[in-house]
Amino acid sequence: MSDENNQPPSVAHLSPKAKVERLIKMVRGRKRALILTHDNPDPDSLASAVALAWILERRARLQCHIGYGGIIGRAENLAFVRVLKLPVFPIADVQFDDYDVFALVDTQETVGNHALPDYLKADIVIDHHPPREGAPPVAFLDVGGHYGATSTLLTEYLRAARVEPSPELATALYYGIKADTRDLERETREPDVRCYTWLFPRIDRAQLAQIEHPELPVRYFQLYHAAIERAKVYSTAVMTDLGQVYTPDMVAEVAERMSFIDVVKWSLAYGGYKNQLYLSLRVSDRRMNAGRLVRDVCEGLGGSAGGHGSMAGARLPYPGAGPARAALKREVVKRFKQAFGVEGERGTALLNLSDMS
């Protein structure tokens, strides 16, 4: 039954045990499931997908495969998949006709940052982000709620299903929560803390150390050098143009790092990858909602945008010609400056700021 706002039916109000029971009942009689993360997946999305497959294989006898669009490029994320031997595959290796169940984790159908073709509909959507308006009906929908990470949701599923995770899966989920909540400091709710502490005795600490301290390529430091040189501060906001990036998830990493500057409460990083412009926003002012702001600012520019309270991102079509790309960047900066309330400022290069501490 849809709610009075015509949103698709949700199981978010149910207990974890009731959710698992409904999930298993829904897939009964099916044979193969394809579980998709959001494009260019982060640890939370990857861990959640592996956990869902773990449950469906053991409680529903359903054969599961996990796919992702885009790339896994950030050093920590590459180490995450390699060290934990996560069974995930690029979407190019997927034959959609082979499956009779489709699931999305850490994303939703109308967000547009996933590889599920338009002609197919998701049967399962599990995401800790707020529900998106205009979403089509989904047989099993668990979105929103009081969670800082989708890995928390899937950890609750594991516990309710009485399925013990392997050390690798426990480590994946633990790191998924850790990364998305910044060590339980951001967007953290009581279930996140409860699942984090439940997982900790089950993780492989040596593997976790390998993930958190990977070797870094030279271009990582070159990108940070450019990010710092190009960063401009506008009163309480910092923006930096990364140019062309070697992996899209570096945009989010730079925005996150810039958010630690003591004089700002808005941090925006943007950079091009192939034919798309990626944007990432961090907000320290709890009165603002980063996800809503990004969607409002990017409205009419195409692509996809979303997020939640303190962090959000967008992916916009990036014209091929140089002047067109420059024009898009100018428009994006103009809109964000207006949203930040600094539209009249020229900005000061980060490297030229005096110590204001």
N, C-alpha and C positions, 0 to 999 in steps of 0.2 A: 504494500500500500504506500503510495506517495504521500508526502506531507502536504500541508496546505499551501506551501510555496511551490508545489509541483516539482520538487526535487525527487530524484530517484530514491527508492526505498533504501534504508540504511540499517545496518546491524550495530551501529556505534553505541547504542544505548544498552546492548545486551552484555551479559557477563562474558569473560573470555571462554568459559566452558560452553555457554550457549552458542557463541560465535563458531567455535570449532565444530560443534555438533551440526550446526546449520551448513557449514562449509562442506563437511564430509558428506552430508546428505545430498547437497547440491551437485557434487561431482560423481555421485554413485552411478555406475554404469558407463562412465567415460573411460577412455583408454590412455590418451596422451595429452599432457598439458604443456603449453609454452608460456613461460613466465618471463615478462619483459621488465627491465628496469627503465628509468628515464635515460635519455641519451647522455653520452659522456658520463657514465655513472660514477657516483661517489661511494664510499664504504657503506653508508647507511642503506643505499638502494641495493647494492650488491649483497650485503649480508641478509637483508630482508628477503630477497628473492631466493637465496639459498635455503633460508629457514623455511619458507613456504614450501619449497620442493621437498625438503626433509620431512615435513609433516604429511604432505599429500602422498608421498611414496610409502610412508610407514603406516598411515591410518586409512588411506583410501586405495592403496595398491595401484596408484596412478603413476605411470612413467612420466617424468618431468625433465624438461630441458630449459635452460636459462639463456636468454639472448639480450643483447644490448645494441643500440644504435650509436653512431659516433665512434669515439676512441676512448681508451683508458690511457692517459698520457702523463699524469702527475706521478712523480717518483714514488710517493707514499702509496698511491692507488695501485701502481704496477706491482710494488712489493706486496701489497695486501692480497692481490690475486695469486701471485707467484708463491709466496711463502705458505699461504693457507691452501694452495692447490684448489682454488674454487672452480667448480665446473661451469664456467660461463663462456659463451661463444658470441662472436660478432654476428650481427644480423645477416651479413652476406652468406653465412653458413646455414641459414635457417630456411626450410621449406614449409611455408605456412599450411599447405594442404595436408601435412602429416599430423596435424593436431585437431582435437575436437574440444579443447578447453584453452581459453586465452586469459591470462592474468596480467595485470599491471600493478607494480609495487612502487611506492614513493613517487607516484605521479597519477594523473587522472586523464580520462579520455580527451576532454576538451582543452587541456593545457597545451597539447601539441608538441611536447618535447619527448616523444617516444616513437618507437618504430612500428607500432601496430598500424597496418594499412587501413585506410578509410572504409574499405569494403568489408572489414571484419569488426566485430563488436566484442568488447571485453566481457567475460563472464564473471571475473573477479577483479575488484579494485580495492587495494589496501594502501592507505596513505595517511600520514599524520598531518598533512597540510589541510587548511580549511576546504570544505566542499566548494566546487566550482559551479556557478550558475549555468543552466542550460545543458547540464550533463544528461545523456540518454539513460534510460533505465538499465540497471545492472543487476544480475541475479544475486550477486553477493557484493555488497558495498560497505566497506568499513573505512570511513574517511573522517578527518577532523578529530575532535576529542581533545583530552588534556594530555598530550604527548609531545615530547621534544624531539622524538625520532621515530621513524617507522620501525626501526629495530626493536624498540620497546614493545610495540604492538605485537610483533612476531615472537618476541620472548614470552609474552603473556600467552600466546597461542601454544607455544611449546609446553609450557608448564600446565596449561589446561588440558592438553592432549596427553599428558604424562609421557612425553617423548624426551628422552635425555639427549642433549646435543653432544656431538663429538667435541674434543678440545678445539679443533679448527673452527667449527661452527660457533662455539661459545666465544672464542677469541674474535671472530668476525662480528658477531652481534655486540660484544662489549666495545669494540673499537668503533662500530657504527654509532652507538649511543655517545661514546666519548667524543667523536669528531663532530657530530651534529649539535651537541649541547656545549661544546668547548669545555670539556671536563666538568659537566654538570653546572656550569656557570650561566648558560644562556638558554632561554626558552625551556627551562627544566621544570618538570612536574613530578609529583610524588611517585607515579608509576615508573618514571625513568630511574629514579634513585633506587627503588625497590628491585627493578630488573638488573640494574648495574651491579648491585651488591650480590644478587643471586648468581650472576654470571661469573663474578670475579674468581671464586674458588675453582671454577671449571676451565679457565683459560690456560693457554700455554704462554707463559711469560716470556720465554725466549723468543717465540715467534712474534709476540707483540713488540718486543724491542727491535727486531729486524724491520718491522713495518714502520715504526715511529722514527727510526734513524737510518733511512736508506742512503745509498750513495746518490749524489746529485750530478746531473750533467752540467757541463760548462754553460750551456745556453740558459740554464736556470738562473745563474748568477748574472748573465748578460741581460736577461729580461728584467730582473730586479733592478739592475743598474739603470736601465732605461726608464723603468717605472718611477724611480725616485727622482731622476733628472727631470722628468716631464710633469711630475705632480705639482698641482697648484692648490693653494689654500684660499678659500673664500670665507672669512670669518670663522664659522663653525663647520665648514664643509671642506673636504679634500677630494679632488678629482684627478685621475691620471689616465692618459691615453697610452696604451701598451703597444700601439701599432699592430703589426701582425704577430700572433702568438703561435708557438709550436704545439700547444695543446689548449683547448678551451678552458679546462678547469683551473689553469693558472690565473685566469681573470678573477675567479672567486678567491683564490689564495691571496692575491695582491690586495683585493678589497678588504679582506679579513685583516691582513697585516697592517694596512693603513689605518684601520679603525682604532689601533692602539695609540695613535698620535694624541697627545693629551689635550690639545686645543680644539679638537673637532668632535662632532657628534654624528656627522654624515660622512660616509666613505663610499665613493663611486669609482670603480675601475671599468674600463671598456677596451676591447681589442678585437681584431678581426681574425677569423679562422676560415679559410676557404672563402665561401660566398656568404658568410654570415657574420654579423657584428654581435658579440657577446657582451653583456653588461652584468655587473654584480654590485649590489648595494648592501651596506651595513649601516644600521641605525642604532645609536645608543640611547636615544630619547624614547622612553617607554610610552610616551603619549602618541607616538607615531606608529603606523603599521607599514612596514617596508613592502610587503606584498601588495597591499592596496595602492601604495604610492607608485610602485613600478608599473602596475597595470594601467593606472590613470595616465602616467607620463607617456607610456609607449602606445597608448590607444591611437589607432589609425596608422601606425607605422608597420603593421603586419607582424608576422612572426608570433612568438609566444612570450608570456611573461607571468610571473607568479612568485609566491613565497609566503612568508608569515611575518610575525611581529618584528623581529630585528634583522632579518636577512632575506634577500630576494634577488631574482635575476631575470634576465630577458635575453631573447635571441631574435635578432631582426634580420630581414633580408638585406644583403650588403651588395649594392650595385657594383658592377665590374669596373667602371671607369673611375679614374682618380678623382676628378672634380665631383662626381656624384657621391663618392664615398666621403669626401671632405664635407659636402653639404649635409649629409646625413649626420655626421658627427657633430657639426655645428648646431643642428636642430636638436639633437639629443642633449647636448650640453646646455643649450638655451632653456629647454623644458625643465631639466633638473635644477638649474639655478633658480628658476621661478618657483619650483616646488620647495627648494631649500630657503627661499626668501633672501637670496643674495644676487638677484638679477642685475643690480646696478654696480656690482664690484668687478674689477679687472682681475683680481686674484694675485697672489704672491707665490713665486716659486718656492716649493718646500725647502729647498736648499738655501734660500735667502732669508728664511725666517730666523729671527733672533730667538734665543732661549727664553720662553715665556713661562717657565716653571717657577 
